[in-house]
Each structure stands twice: as structure tokens, then as C-alpha cells.
Amino acid sequence: SSPFIDVIQIAGAVTEKGAVGVLLYAAVFMLVAWEAHRQLRRADFPVSEKLVVGCLFAGLVAVLARDLTYSSLLEHTVTALLAAASVGLICRSAG
């Protein structure tokens, strides 16, 4: 698909969810991104855990990118569950 069509589909997601809804999704994503970055930068965090966090965050980015380009921001139940599980696993305490 062309970049112009992608912009139209993303605009469709904004129209469906509303500006406030999209801002809330963006805020949650930014908080998760910050937490993933914080965990990846910790010196005392095991490398195996860093790999898990990196993979989960990459998966979350892929899910959100797919949903934005299909204009269905987390409307598919399994996709929303996958995103929620990724967020929960990324943000869990390291203890």
C-alpha cells in the first residue's frame, strides 16, 4: 500500500477512537516504552531478562503498527490480549 493510504488509515483510527482515545493509547505506549528502556539500561538486570523485554517490546510495536495501518486499533480480541499481556510482562517488577 502507498504511504498516502497508510496516512488515511491512521486518520481513520483517530476518527474511530477520537483524539482523546488515541492520546491515551499513545500515553500508555510511551509509558511502556519508558519502562522497557529503563529495564534495558539497568546494569543489574540479567541479559536473559533484557532479551525477553526487548522481544516483548518489539512484538508490542509490531501489534500497534499493524493495528494502526488496518485502522482497527486493538479491536480484535486476540490482538488486544496479546498487547495487554506484553504490557504486563514488560512492566512487571524485576524482583
Buried (B, 14 or more C-beta within 10 A) or exposed (E): EEEEEEEEBBEBBBEEBEEEEBEEBEEEBEEBBEBBEEBBEEEEBEEEEBEBBBEBBEBBBEBBEEBBBBBBBBEBEEBBEBBEEBBEBBBEEEE
